[in-house]
């Protein structure tokens, strides 16, 4: 793909987003946010301060970059930090994040947008988290000699970089001063196409979930609910496709408690979920500890990560859609994790399955078999310890990256 063809594709994407915004509230928020970016930057960023710019596509990548952001803030409190998002699901949740000086949408990757953005921000360093390979941004950052990095990156043979027609995308990779990788397999894969500006540093998400665990607040109402049955299972970031798999088993096992944290919800979704639970369900906002439902449905955001500590098994949603959500948040509490079949992009899922700390299911029958096996306490305890030990063995990526880049932040 030529540079001109790439830019034409970006313009076509812009048109598609604007068209989709006519029907999609999410895309409408994105369009409005991107349109407001330049004015926002004029009032919130002084180019003379040369801020550290960190970009995360969405909320998951933000959580991955968060340990590094907070380390920069702690060690260099005087440094200005700009955080950008591509997706509304990241921006809307973290637009008021207090550890940075400004938060906004990243404008689409057209040459004019890129020039205007970099003129206004004038970053001293640019850091991308995991994904996001924007050719015009990377080319202009390189032209302006702004050191650019990507952290917690992971690569697979199926990606366009490794295809015969992926030359333009391979050139993007050379714009990074250093590519900080999750694993050696990614380093070997990149080396096979001549990309050697790499360091295997690990995945900062492990540091993040450990930080969450250490600072989690007590939740007595969750503890009271979780201990009122023989066992408590939590379904985190649950989607309807996941519920089709696991709800029938719980309806047949009223003695096992269930906490459902839907990935997205409104009143209708909460009511529908409650009706599907044959042995009773109540929304968290209505739970007072007096009733004895089998299921508790979480109808608020921001509490899931702290809830895992009160449960014995975690089902992680998303594995029947675009991919599983964060399994490390559960595994750090020594919980065996279960998830659907779309996990191939997640190294930790592959590792935990091979070690015996995680289990993948693609049908009701498979979920039933796994849950019946995990009712055996010794087997469950072994899987739980395996999961927790794995997370703790992966710590330290933030330390390694920060140590390398400390000079960039000290400017």
N, C-alpha and C positions, 0 to 999 in steps of 0.2 A: 504494500500500500504506500503510495507516494505521500509526501507531505501535503500536497494540494488535495489529494483524494481524502486524506485523513480529516483535514479542515472542513471539506465538503460534508463528510459524514457527521462532524460535530454540528454543523449548521442544520443538517437534516434532523439530528437528534433534538436540537432546540425546537424545531418546528413540531416534532412529534410530542414533545413535552407540553408545548403550548396548546396543542390540539387536545391532548389528554386532560389538560387542566380544566377543560370545559365540563368534564364529568367527574374528575377525581379531586376531592378536597386536598388530598396529600400533594398532588402535583400542582394544585393551585397555590398552596403554601410555598412550595419550592419556587415557583415563578415569581411570586411577590417578594420572597426573600432575596432571590438573586437580583431582582430589579433594584432592591433597596441597598445592596451591598456597597456600592461606590459612595453613596451619600453617607452611609453609616461609617465607612472608613475615614472619610474626611473629618468627621466629628469625633472619632474615637482613637485614631492612630496618628501619631506624629512621626513622619518618615525619618526625622533626624534621630529618633531614639533607636532605629534599626532593630525592631523587635525580633524575637524568635517566633517563627511561624510554624505551627503544627497543624496538619490537616488529617482529619479522620472522615472516612466516607459516611459512617453512621454511628449508632450508639455502641455497637459491639466493638468497632475499631477505636472509638473514644476510650472505652474501658481498658483496651489494650495499651493505649498511649498514656493513660492517666498516671500510672506510676512515674513515668519520666517527666511529665508536666509538673507533678507535685514535688519531685526531686529538684527540678530547676527552680521552682518557686521557693523551696526551702533553702537551697544553697546560694541562690542569687536573687534575693527578694527585690532588688532594684531593677532587674531585667524585665522589660515589657514582653508580654506573650500574647500572640494572636492565635485563636483557635478557629478553624473553619470546618464546615460540614458540607457534604453534598446532599445528604438525605434529610428530609424533615423529621424523620424518626430519631435522628441524633440531635439536630438543632433544637427542636421544640422541647426536648427534655433537658438539654444542657445550655440553653441560651443565657441562663443566669449563673452559670458556673463561676464561682468566686475565686478560683485559683489562677485565672487568666485575666488579662486587661480588656479583651474584646473578643466577641464571638459573632460570627456571621456565616452566611452561605458562601461557598466558593462559586464565583461566576463560571459559566460554561467556558470551555477551553477554546475560545476563538482567539486569534492573534490580537485583536483590539482589546478584548476583555483582559487578556493576559498582561499586555503592556500597561493598561490603565491600573490594574490591580497592583502590579509590582512597582509602578511609579508611586502609588499612594502608600504602600506598605514599606517598601525598601527594606526587606528583611535581611538580617545579618546571616541567617541560616534558615533552611527550610527542611522540615521533617515530615515525611508521609508515613502513615501507619498501615502496615500489612499489604493493602492493595492500593489502587488508584494510580494508574499510569496515564497521565495526561500529557500528550506529546508536545503541545505548544507551551505549556507551563514549563516542562522539563527543558525544552530547547532554549527558552528565554532565560531561565535560571542559569543554565550553563553559559549562555552568551554573556550574561552579566557577572559571571564568576561568583555567584552566590552558592556556597557549599550546600549541597542537597543530599539528604539521606532518606532511607526507608528502613523502618524497624519492624521486627517480628514478621518478616516476609516469609512466604512459603511458596514453592513452585512445584508444578506437576507437569508431566510430559504432554498432557492434553492441551496445555495453554498455547496461545498463538505464538509466543516467543520461540517455540521449538518446532514450528511448522516451516516448510520451505518458503512460504509466502510471508513470513513474519519478520522480514528484515527491518522494516520501519520501527517495529516494536522492540526489536533487539537493540536498535540504536537508542531508544529511550532508556534502556537499562544502563547504558554507558554514561548517561547524564548524572547518575548518582555517584557521589564521591565514595560512599560505602553503602552496600546493601547488607543490613544486619538480618541474618536468616535464623529461622527456627531450628533447622536441622541440617545435617551433613548431606543428606540426599539432595536437598535443594542446591547446595554448593556444588555437588558433583554434576548435577543437571545443568547448571549455569556454566560451569567450566567446559561442558561439552559443546557449547556454542561460543566459547571464547570470552565469557564474562567472568572475570576473576577479581573484581573489586568487591569481594564478599568477606563477611566475618560470620561464623556460626556463633551466635550469642544466646540463642534460646528464645522463649516466648514470654513476653512481659505479662501476659494474662495470668500466669501462675503467681507472680508477685502481687498482682492486683487482688486476686481472690483471697490470698493470704492476708493482705491488709484489711480486707472487708471482714474476714473472720476475726481478726484481732480487735476490731473496733465495733463489732456488731452489738446493738443494744438488746437488752433482755426483752422478751415478748411473752409475758406470763399467760396471756389468753391463748396463745398458740401452744405453749407448753401444756396447759391444762387440757386443751383439746387432744393433743398428740398422745398424752398418757392415759386417755380414757378408753382406749381400745387395746387389743392384743399387740397391735403393730400400727405404725403410721407411715404411709407412703405419700410422697409429695410429687405432684405433676407440675413441673415448672415450665413456663412459656408454652402452655398447651394450646394446640390448634384443634379444630373439629375433627380432622383426620386422625389425630392421636386419640381423641376421646372415643372414636368408633372402635379403636383397638382395646383400650384398657377398661372402659366403663363396664362392659358385661362381666368381667371378672370380679369387680368390686360389688356389683349387684348380687353376685352369688356368694360373696364373702362379707357379710355384714359386720363381722367381728374386726375387720381390718379398716382402720381409719384412712381417709384420703383428704389431702389438701390439694385443691386445683387452683393454680395461678394462670389464668388465661393470658395468652400473649397480647391479645387485644380484646376489649370488652365494652359493652354498653348494657343498659338495663335488660334489653331483650335477650342478649347472649347469656347473662347471668341467670335469668329466669329459665331459659331453655336448658341450661346445664343442670339447674336444680331439679327440673322435672325428669331428667334422665336418670337421676340417682334414686333407685327404688327404695333405699333405706333412709332417705331423708338427707337434705342438704340445706345449708344456710349460708348467706353471704357474710363475710368477715365483719362488715360494718354493722350487721344486726346481731352478731353472736355475743351473748353475755355469759356463757358458761352454764346456764341453767338447762338449756335444751341439750338433747343427746343425739344430734344428727350423725350420720356416718361421714358425711363430706362437709368440708368448709371451703367455700369458694371465695378467693381473694378478689375483692372488687376495688382495689387501689393499686397504685404503682409504687415501686421503691422499697418494698418489704421482702421480696422473694429471697434475696441472698441471705438475709438473716434468719429465714424460716427453716432452711435446710438443716440447721443444727438440731432441731427437735424431732427429726424424722429418721427412719431406718433404711429406707430405699428411696431413690429418686428416679422418676421417669422424666426425661428431658424432651420437650416438644420440638417440632420443626423437621423431624426426620422423614416426614411424608410430603414435605414441600420443598423449599429451596435449600434446606440443610439444617442440621441440628443447632440448637442454641447452646449457651455456655454450660458445658458439663463440668468444668473445673469448679464452678461455684458450689456444686454439690459434692464433688469428690473430695474437696479440701476438708470436709467434715467427716471423712471416712464413711461415705455412703457408696454402695454399689449403684451404678447408673444403668438405666435402660433407655434405649432410643430407637427410632425408626431406621430404615435402610439407607437414607441419604446422609452418609457421614464421611464419605471418602476424601473430602477436602479438609478434614480435621485430623491432624496428626495425633492429638491426644486421644481421640476416639479409637483410632486404629491401634495405638499402643495399649490402651486399657483393655480392649477386647482381647488382644494377644496375651496380656498378662492375667486376665481373669477378673478384672475389676469392673468390667462393663459388658453389657449384653445388647445385641441388636435384634429387633423383631420386625417382621413385616406382615403379621397377621394376628388375629385374635388368638388363634391356637398357639402360636409361638409365644405370645405374651403370657398366656395361661401356663405354659410349660416353664417359662423362666420364673414367674412369680411362685408357682408351686415349689420349684426347687429352692428359691430363696426363703421360703418359709422355714426351711431347715436352718436352725440358728448357727451351727458350726460353719456351714457353707457360706451363709450370709456374712458371718464375722470375718471369714477369710477373704471374701471379695471386698468387704469394706476396708480392711487393712491394706489390701493391695491398692485400692483406689487412693487412699490417703497417702500412702508411702510414695506413690507415683508423683502426686502433686508436689510433695515436699522435695523430691529428688530433682525437680525441674526449676527450682528457685534460683534467682541470681541474674537473670537477663538484664534487668534494669541497672544493676550495679555495673555490669560489664559495658553496657552502652553508655551510661553516664560517665564512666571513667574515661572512655574514648573521646567523648564529645565535650568534656568539661571546658576545654580551651575555647570552644565555639561560644559557650554561654558566658564566659568571663569577659568577652569583648565589651 
